Every structure is written in structure tokens, then in C-alpha cells.
Amino acid sequence: MRIVLIEDNEMLARGIATALRDLGHAVDCLSDGNEGATYLATQGTDVAIVDVNLPGLSGFELVRALRQRGNSTPVLILTARGETNDRITGLDAGADDYLVKPFDMAELIARIRALARRLPGLRPVEETLGRLRFDHGARQLFGPQGPIELARRELALFEYLLQNLGRVIAKERIGEALYGVGSEIEPNAVELVVSRLRRKLQETNVEIRTARGVGYMLDAGNTARS
């Protein structure tokens, strides 16, 4: 899952980003409200985590502008201000959830999972694709012989390709989804993750096809998705 974190507390942002990346999510970090607004207007993301007290636009203003554009990206507001009026302001601005600092990282992660279930075109808890079954809640892939153990970036790649089933995704976009926008990665980093995931999908009728010079596509042949 791709997440944008807009938080000007560098230490807190680093801690949140590390925890989410350890779970296999791609995290883009910004520290300014104006930059955050530009990012949300031009980049795709699955979930946005937004602090209230930001340089430039406040978190409330940022979320309000997002909703006025008709963007339904799930948003979690973070703030040290826990008064009821502030919570109401955030929710009225269009935030989906509200977490008061300090908070437990496990709670933040649980709330993000809940928000992900509200993504447009709500995904089922489980999906079957040919001989594969994917549990979105547990983030676990099962094949004909049982669970398929995936490293965190292999899991993130499978989720991203599954979201775009049947569509060719540019290698650059896959790199951003796995490592974050602007990340400095080795030229063959995406190919290595794709290669490892391909090996684990052997013996199933689901494969990752290469569109030379363009990118990759998850293909289940003529099998139905359910």
C-alpha cells in the first residue's frame, strides 16, 4: 500500500515511516502543508496521514481542499489537540479518522488498516485469483500447497499488481509504490523483486508478464477473479 505522511515533526515522521515500511508499505514523507496539498493534487496514494499544525496550509485546510476537489482518499488526522471541537473541525473538513498524540504505533497501524478497507470500490476481505487466495486483512497469500511466504516488498508488489490486475504498470510507478517517490534505488531493484515474486508464483496459473520497455502486469489467464 502507498501512504503519504505529512508531518513536520522529523523524529515522529521517521518513526512512523519506519514502522510502516517494515510492514511492506511505501511511504512518502512531507513536512509542509503546501507541499502536501500539491502532492495530493498530483500523486496517487492509498491513505494520507496528515498532521494539523503544519507550515503553510494547516492539516484542516489541506483536507478541506482535497475534498473540494472530489478526492476521496482516506485521511487520518494526527494532532496534539484533543479537544472535542478540534475533532469535530477535522471530521467536518473531511478527515476519516482522528488520532491524538501521543499514540501507540500499533493503534496507528490498526487505524490505517481500517481506512484501507474504505478505499474506493471496497475490496473484499479475501480474493481468489485462479489457484491463489489473498487475505487482505491478514495480508497473506495462499497457493495450492498452503501459505506462500512473501518478503515485505514482494508482498507490496503483489498487492500493487493485484490492484491493477490486467493492466501494464510502468517500472517507474512500481518503484515509487515499493520505495516511495524520489527514493534512490538501484536500477535493477524492481526487477529483483519481480523475479523473486515470480519464483514464488510458480505452480499456479497466475504470472507476472513483462511488457518490454514498459513495465509489468499480473495475469491470471482466463481464470475469474472472485
C-alpha positions, 0 to 999 in steps of 0.5 A: 500500500502507498501512504503519504505522511505529512508531518513536520515533526522529523523524529515522529515522521521517521518513526512512523515511516519506519514502522510502516515500511517494515510492514511492506508499505511505501511511504512518502514523507512531507513536512509542509502543508503546501507541499502536501496539498500539491502532492495530493493534487498530483500523486496517487496514494492509498491513505494520507496521514496528515498532521494539523499544525503544519507550515503553510496550509494547516492539516484542516485546510489541506483536507478541506481542499482535497475534498473540494476537489472530489478526492476521496482518499482516506485521511487520518488526522494526527494532532496534539489537540484533543479537544472535542471541537478540534475533532469535530473541525477535522471530521467536518473538513473531511478527515476519516479518522482522528488520532491524538498524540501521543499514540501507540504505533500499533493503534496507528497501524490498526487505524490505517488498516481500517481506512484501507478497507474504505478505499474506493470500490471496497475490496473484499476481505479475501480474493481468489485469483485462479489457484491463489487466495489473498487475505487482505486483512491478514495480508497473506497469500495462499497457493495450492500447497498452503501459505506462500511466504512473501518478503515485505516488498514482494508482498507490496508488489503483489498487492500493487499488481493485484490492484491493477490486475490486467493492466501494464504498470510502468517500472517507474510507478512500481518503484515509487509504490515499493520505495516511495517517490524520489527514493534512490534505488538501484536500477535493477531493484524492481526487477529483483523483486519481480523475479523473486515474486515470480519464483514464488508464483510458480505452480499456479496459473497466475504470472507476472508478464513483462511488457518490454520497455514498459513495465509489468502486469499480473495475469491470471489467464482466463481464470475469474477473479472472485 
